Amino acid sequence: MKDKIEFIAFDADDTLWESELYIQEFEHKFCNLLRQYLPASSISQRFFETEMKNLHMYGYGLKSIMLSMTETICKVTDGNGNMHLIEEVIGWGQELLQKPVTLLEGVKETISSLHGKYKLVLGTKGDLFDQKRKIEASGLREYFHHIEIMSDKKIDDYQRLIDTLGCPPEKLLMIGNSVKSDILPVLELGGYAAHVPYHVTWAYEQHEGEIRHPNFIRLDSIKEILDKL
């Protein structure tokens, strides 16, 4: 592999910096906010169902979450909920949209070590404005040869990225925390993919089953990729 790779692409949220932990805290507060109507587990299920229904319209990110939470409030309260419930959601969401970026352990060291040896790419999905803000706040922008904020991370999305880079898939290594979004599509295209697990995973991104592919790499931490190259 080390003799083939020219481009190394990184996922952003929960690969380079904290994200899902904050989102789950947001959802916990949301479920607690509606506890007078339904148990937290029921609110969580209703919210997830609403998110999945809306995903094709709203895409990913905090603004999508806030819209689905608002819709869930309307459904759970039969449209009779006090406006303060929606105001709370908006307030919490706006706080998260301004939250400082916290890099995960080993990220800066790894990126710095690979810079100059490979063409580094940031390949992320989510809300355009929020992702651009986090990229700037991360202090990592200068290391990347190319930055792509995708609407999704399916095979077609990666194919467009590969075409943009002018990079044959076998010369690309993707590093990320989501098997579903960062690993499987790239492997199917013939690229290399390294999975860096994160301790919490959004239900939509969860994947079960063993990955058996010669181009798949398991890592315990992002720094381990330095020993693989």
FENSULKA-V23551 format. One record per pair of residues at least 24 apart in sequence whose ideal C-beta (glycine too) atoms are under 10 Angstrom apart, sorted by sequence separation. I is the first residue (numbers start at 1). J is the second residue. D is the distance in whole Angstrom. If there is no record, write none. Layout:
[[I;J;D] [I;J;D]]
This chain:
[[27;51;10] [47;71;9] [48;72;9] [50;74;10] [65;89;9] [66;90;7] [69;93;8] [120;144;5] [121;145;6] [122;146;8] [123;147;8] [124;148;7] [125;149;7] [126;150;9] [157;181;9] [158;182;10] [162;186;9] [167;191;9] [177;201;8] [178;202;8] [180;204;8] [181;205;6] [183;207;8] [187;211;8] [191;215;7] [192;216;8] [193;217;7] [194;218;8] [195;219;6] [196;220;8] [197;221;9] [46;71;10] [47;72;5] [50;75;7] [115;140;10] [119;144;9] [120;145;6] [121;146;5] [122;147;5] [123;148;5] [124;149;6] [125;150;5] [126;151;9] [153;178;8] [161;186;10] [180;205;5] [188;213;9] [190;215;8] [192;217;7] [194;219;5] [196;221;7] [43;69;10] [46;72;5] [47;73;9] [49;75;10] [50;76;10] [66;92;9] [67;93;10] [119;145;4] [120;146;8] [121;147;7] [122;148;7] [123;149;9] [124;150;7] [125;151;7] [154;180;10] [159;185;9] [178;204;9] [179;205;8] [180;206;7] [181;207;9] [187;213;5] [189;215;10] [196;222;5] [46;73;10] [66;93;4] [111;138;10] [115;142;9] [116;143;9] [118;145;9] [119;146;7] [120;147;10] [121;148;7] [122;149;8] [123;150;7] [125;152;6] [153;180;8] [154;181;8] [158;185;5] [162;189;7] [178;205;4] [179;206;8] [180;207;5] [184;211;8] [186;213;10] [187;214;9] [196;223;10] [44;72;10] [47;75;10] [65;93;7] [66;94;9] [111;139;10] [112;140;9] [115;143;5] [125;153;5] [153;181;4] [157;185;8] [158;186;6] [161;189;10] [162;190;10] [177;205;8] [178;206;9] [179;207;4] [183;211;7] [187;215;6] [194;222;9] [196;224;8] [43;72;7] [46;75;7] [47;76;9] [111;140;6] [114;143;8] [115;144;9] [124;153;8] [125;154;10] [152;181;8] [153;182;7] [155;184;9] [156;185;9] [162;191;8] [176;205;10] [178;207;8] [179;208;9] [184;213;9] [186;215;8] [187;216;6] [196;225;8] [43;73;10] [46;76;6] [62;92;10] [63;93;8] [66;96;9] [97;127;9] [108;138;9] [115;145;9] [123;153;8] [154;184;10] [155;185;5] [158;188;9] [159;189;7] [179;209;9] [183;213;9] [186;216;9] [194;224;8] [62;93;6] [65;96;9] [66;97;9] [99;130;10] [107;138;9] [108;139;8] [111;142;10] [112;143;7] [150;181;9] [153;184;10] [154;185;6] [155;186;9] [158;189;6] [194;225;6] [62;94;9] [97;129;8] [98;130;10] [101;133;8] [108;140;7] [111;143;5] [125;157;8] [153;185;6] [179;211;7] [183;215;10] [184;216;9] [43;76;7] [97;130;6] [101;134;5] [107;140;8] [111;144;9] [152;185;10] [153;186;9] [155;188;6] [156;189;10] [158;191;8] [183;216;7] [42;76;9] [62;96;6] [63;97;8] [96;130;9] [99;133;10] [100;134;10] [101;135;9] [123;157;9] [154;188;10] [155;189;6] [183;217;9] [194;228;7] [30;65;9] [34;69;9] [62;97;6] [98;133;8] [99;134;9] [101;136;9] [102;137;10] [103;138;6] [108;143;9] [123;158;8] [194;229;10] [26;62;8] [30;66;10] [33;69;9] [37;73;9] [61;97;9] [97;133;8] [101;137;4] [102;138;9] [103;139;8] [192;228;10] [62;99;10] [97;134;10] [100;137;7] [101;138;5] [103;140;8] [179;216;9] [23;61;10] [27;65;8] [31;69;10] [34;72;8] [37;75;10] [38;76;6] [99;137;9] [100;138;10] [101;139;8] [123;161;6] [23;62;8] [26;65;7] [30;69;6] [34;73;7] [37;76;5] [38;77;10] [98;137;10] [101;140;9] [22;62;9] [26;66;9] [33;73;8] [36;76;10] [37;77;6] [121;161;8] [31;72;10] [36;77;9] [37;78;9] [174;215;10] [19;61;10] [23;65;7] [27;69;8] [30;72;8] [34;76;6] [123;165;10] [173;215;9] [175;217;9] [177;219;10] [19;62;10] [26;69;9] [30;73;9] [34;77;8] [121;164;9] [172;215;10] [174;217;10] [37;81;8] [121;165;7] [173;217;8] [175;219;8] [36;81;10] [170;215;8] [177;222;9] [119;165;8] [121;167;9] [169;215;9] [176;222;10] [13;60;9] [34;81;8] [175;222;7] [13;61;9] [33;81;10] [37;85;10] [119;167;8] [123;172;10] [175;225;6] [33;84;9] [34;85;7] [121;172;8] [123;174;7] [33;85;6] [119;171;9] [121;173;10] [123;175;10] [124;176;9] [153;205;10] [173;225;8] [118;171;10] [119;172;10] [121;174;9] [123;176;8] [125;178;10] [30;85;9] [33;88;6] [118;173;8] [173;228;9] [33;89;8] [125;181;7] [173;229;8] [124;181;10] [125;182;10] [30;88;8] [123;181;10] [124;182;10] [29;88;8] [30;89;6] [33;92;9] [114;173;10] [123;182;8] [29;89;9] [114;175;10] [30;92;8] [64;126;9] [65;127;10] [26;89;9] [29;92;6] [30;93;10] [63;126;9] [64;127;7] [123;186;9] [60;124;10] [61;125;8] [62;126;8] [63;127;5] [60;125;5] [61;126;4] [62;127;6] [63;128;10] [110;175;9] [26;92;6] [59;125;8] [60;126;5] [61;127;3] [63;129;8] [25;92;9] [26;93;7] [59;126;8] [60;127;7] [61;128;8] [62;129;10] [63;130;7] [59;127;7] [61;129;9] [62;130;6] [26;95;9] [58;127;9] [59;128;9] [61;130;6] [26;96;6] [60;130;10] [61;131;7] [25;96;9] [60;131;9] [22;95;10] [23;96;8] [104;177;9] [22;96;6] [19;96;9] [22;99;6] [19;99;10] [22;102;9] [18;99;9] [21;102;9] [18;100;10] [19;101;9] [17;100;10] [18;101;8] [19;102;9] [17;101;5] [18;102;5] [16;101;9] [17;102;6] [18;103;8] [19;104;10] [17;103;5] [18;104;7] [110;196;10] [16;103;6] [17;104;6] [16;104;6] [61;149;10] [12;101;10] [15;104;7] [107;196;10] [14;104;8] [17;107;7] [60;150;9] [106;196;9] [16;107;5] [59;150;10] [60;151;8] [15;107;8] [16;108;9] [59;151;6] [60;152;8] [104;196;9] [59;152;8] [60;153;9] [16;110;9] [104;198;8] [16;111;8] [56;152;9] [10;107;9] [55;152;9] [10;110;9] [10;111;8] [8;110;10] [8;111;9] [10;114;9] [19;124;10] [8;114;6] [16;122;8] [8;115;10] [15;122;10] [19;126;9] [15;123;10] [16;124;9] [8;117;9] [9;118;10] [15;124;9] [8;118;5] [9;119;9] [10;120;7] [12;122;6] [113;223;9] [7;118;7] [8;119;7] [9;120;8] [10;121;7] [11;122;8] [12;123;8] [13;124;7] [19;130;10] [110;221;9] [111;222;9] [114;225;8] [118;229;8] [5;117;10] [6;118;7] [7;119;5] [8;120;6] [9;121;4] [10;122;6] [11;123;7] [12;124;4] [13;125;9] [110;222;5] [113;225;9] [114;226;7] [117;229;8] [5;118;6] [6;119;6] [7;120;8] [8;121;7] [9;122;7] [10;123;7] [11;124;6] [12;125;9] [13;126;7] [109;222;9] [110;223;5] [113;226;6] [5;119;10] [7;121;6] [9;123;4] [10;124;8] [11;125;9] [12;126;8] [107;221;10] [109;223;6] [110;224;9] [9;124;10] [19;134;8] [106;221;6] [107;222;6] [110;225;7] [114;229;8] [105;221;7] [106;222;5] [107;223;9] [110;226;6] [113;229;9] [13;130;10] [17;134;7] [104;221;9] [105;222;8] [106;223;4] [109;226;8] [13;131;8] [16;134;9] [17;135;10] [104;222;7] [105;223;8] [106;224;9] [12;131;7] [16;135;9] [106;225;10] [17;137;9] [106;226;9] [13;134;8] [17;138;6] [60;181;10] [12;134;7] [16;138;7] [12;135;7] [17;140;9] [16;140;7] [12;138;8] [12;140;9] [10;140;9] [10;143;9] [10;144;8] [9;144;9] [12;147;9] [9;145;10] [8;145;9] [9;146;9] [12;149;9] [7;145;8] [7;146;8] [9;148;8] [11;153;8] [60;202;9] [60;204;9] [9;158;9] [55;204;8] [51;202;9] [52;203;9] [9;161;7] [51;203;9] [52;204;7] [9;162;10] [51;204;8] [7;161;10] [48;202;9] [7;162;9] [48;203;6] [9;165;9] [48;204;8] [20;177;9] [7;165;6] [9;167;9] [19;177;10] [20;178;10] [45;203;10] [6;165;9] [7;166;10] [15;174;10] [16;175;9] [44;203;9] [7;167;5] [15;175;7] [16;176;9] [6;167;7] [7;168;10] [15;176;5] [16;177;10] [5;167;10] [6;168;9] [7;169;10] [14;176;8] [15;177;5] [8;171;10] [9;172;6] [10;173;10] [11;174;7] [13;176;9] [14;177;5] [15;178;8] [4;168;9] [6;170;10] [7;171;6] [8;172;8] [9;173;7] [10;174;8] [11;175;7] [12;176;9] [13;177;8] [14;178;8] [5;170;9] [6;171;4] [7;172;5] [8;173;5] [9;174;5] [10;175;5] [11;176;3] [12;177;10] [13;178;9] [4;170;6] [5;171;6] [6;172;8] [7;173;7] [8;174;8] [9;175;7] [10;176;7] [11;177;6] [4;171;6] [5;172;7] [6;173;9] [7;174;9] [8;175;7] [9;176;8] [11;178;7] [15;182;7] [4;172;9] [5;173;5] [14;182;10] [1;170;9] [4;173;9] [11;181;7] [2;173;10] [11;182;5] [1;173;7] [10;182;9] [11;183;10] [9;182;9] [27;202;10] [24;200;6] [9;186;8] [21;198;9] [23;200;9] [24;201;10] [20;198;7] [21;199;8] [24;202;8] [15;194;10] [19;198;9] [20;199;9] [21;200;6] [23;202;7] [15;195;10] [16;196;10] [18;198;9] [20;200;5] [15;196;6] [19;200;10] [20;201;7] [9;191;9] [14;196;9] [18;200;10] [20;202;6] [14;197;9] [15;198;7] [19;202;9] [7;191;9] [8;192;9] [9;193;9] [10;194;10] [14;198;4] [11;196;9] [13;198;9] [14;199;9] [20;205;9] [5;191;9] [8;194;9] [10;196;9] [14;200;8] [4;191;10] [5;192;7] [11;198;10] [14;201;8] [4;192;8] [14;202;9] [13;202;10] [1;192;6] [14;205;9] [1;194;10] [16;222;8] [15;222;7] [4;215;10] [10;222;9] [1;214;9] [1;215;8] [10;225;10] [1;217;8] [8;225;8] [8;229;8] [5;228;10] [5;229;7] [2;228;7] [3;229;10] [1;228;7] [2;229;5] [1;229;8]]
